Amino acid sequence: MVVSTGWSWWHALGRRKVLDSLALGSSELARVLSTFDLTALGVGSTLGVGVYVLAGNVSKNIAGPAVVVSFLIAAVASLFAGLCYAEFGARVPRAGSAYIYSYVCVGEFVAFIIGWNLILEYVIGSASVARGLSKYLDSLLNETMEQTFLETMPMATDSFALSPYFDIFAFGISFILAVALSLGVKESSLVNSLFTIVNIAVVLFVILAGSFKADSKNWAIKKEDIITDSPQGGGEGGFFPFGVSGAIKGAATCFYGFVGFDCVATTGEEVRNPQKAIPIAIILSLTIIFLSYFGVSTVLTLMWPYYLQDSDAPIPKVFLETGWPVAQWIVTIGGIFGLCASLFGAMFPLPRIIYAMAMDGLIFQFLGKVHHYFKTPFYGTLIAGLLTGLMAAIFDLDQLVNMMSIGTLLAYTIVAACVLLLRYTVYIIGPVCCFLGT
């Protein structure tokens, strides 16, 4: 009796979701997104403030001019992860990303864990971007927002994780964007595409304008010429001032500059032709992101010595130091648009994960209810925005970023493992039961 009960529990935890051709083709959500929309979503969610900060930080403290090699290594690693998502996106075009993939390949218990992991990851990721946007705007206003919030809404705490004040701006922008997302996927996607186009235009401006100030001598600086107050020092000079190990270590940091493209995989039920659009959008997104990072890091390190880079705002400082203050403000505007696109891309997949889990009965089913007019998971989107806003308002930015890293790596690992299972195990997915290893 005990053995029978235990086997029943084990069978229940390991049962897999079966998807036939009818299930793959039907959806309550509106199929209105194109390949361009998905590409803009992938680029916007990934190419946020990282392109304006990451290259300078890694070049100054970790890799030097070899930051371009670091981005190349990180891009290759991200491409492998992207190919895993692309294969699943074409094979299982359903909302849910890694959650639905693990449900199909591994079982319900693992899918439940991954689903909640993704919810936490996207909530924390969205909150970190909202908090970053608040800090970015505040820096342009000479810390006026922070001083006002400290006076009007202080949070009396000595905790290392909590914010010293309630950031009402971060809360408000998160909830407003959630409301916009709930009113229609096509309309909100158009806004995201606009933000992304402006962001890419500014990145192109940085690369083209910076190339006129490039000096190859900055890739061959001698050790005796290095003067820096950085705790890491200036290294040995040359293209690899911190050695090849510095370039590899920098690649680990640069990898997080590519995190976010996986949101494309959550749109399986809202794309006109998901089997074709999702793989193409993922590959195009990663290509555009890599070229942007590679171009910006190349121009930065050629324009200005790596050891003099600003870790927080490298691009505005480089243009200011080289006598182009107008370019500084153009880059600042691009940062705002980039953060807005990144926040949209971070918040977009969260309601889709909640919707997929609610449809499977693993969380409250009212969260998966689709609005009859807007064709979006209305309540799930609003609650996701509320949770994101609260996290952004009360937690410090550094702690939010640290918490997000674990969830991202776990999701990528599970998807890679599921691809192996999908290729070499018999599943009923699509019109026939087939063996993918042949």
Sequence and secondary structure as in RCSB ss.txt:
>XXXX:A:sequence
MVVSTGWSWWHALGRRKVLDSLALGSSELARVLSTFDLTALGVGSTLGVGVYVLAGNVSKNIAGPAVVVSFLIAA
VASLFAGLCYAEFGARVPRAGSAYIYSYVCVGEFVAFIIGWNLILEYVIGSASVARGLSKYLDSLLNETMEQTFL
ETMPMATDSFALSPYFDIFAFGISFILAVALSLGVKESSLVNSLFTIVNIAVVLFVILAGSFKADSKNWAIKKED
IITDSPQGGGEGGFFPFGVSGAIKGAATCFYGFVGFDCVATTGEEVRNPQKAIPIAIILSLTIIFLSYFGVSTVL
TLMWPYYLQDSDAPIPKVFLETGWPVAQWIVTIGGIFGLCASLFGAMFPLPRIIYAMAMDGLIFQFLGKVHHYFK
TPFYGTLIAGLLTGLMAAIFDLDQLVNMMSIGTLLAYTIVAACVLLLRYTVYIIGPVCCFLGT
>XXXX:A:secstr
 HHHHHHHHHHHHH    EEHHHHH  SS   B HHHHHHHHHHHHSSTHHHHHHHHHIIIIIGGGHHHHHHHHH
HHHHHHHHHHHHHHHHS  TTTHHHHHHHHT HHHHHHHHHHHHHHHHHHHHHHHHHHHHHHHHHTTTHHHHHHH
HHSB     SSB SB  HHHHHHHHHHHHHHHT HHHHHHHHHHHHHHHHHHHHHHHHHHHTT  GGGGS  GGG
     TT  TT SS TTHHHHHHHHHHHHGGGGTTGGGGGGGTTSBSSHHHHHHHHHHHHHHHHHHHHHHHHHHH
HHHS GGG  SSSHHHHHHHHTT HHHHHHHHHHHHHHHHHHHHHHHSHHHHHHHHHHHTTSS GGGG B TTT 
SBHHHHHHHHHHHHHHHHHB HHHHHHHHHHHHHHHHHHHHHHHHHHHHS EEEESSEE TT 
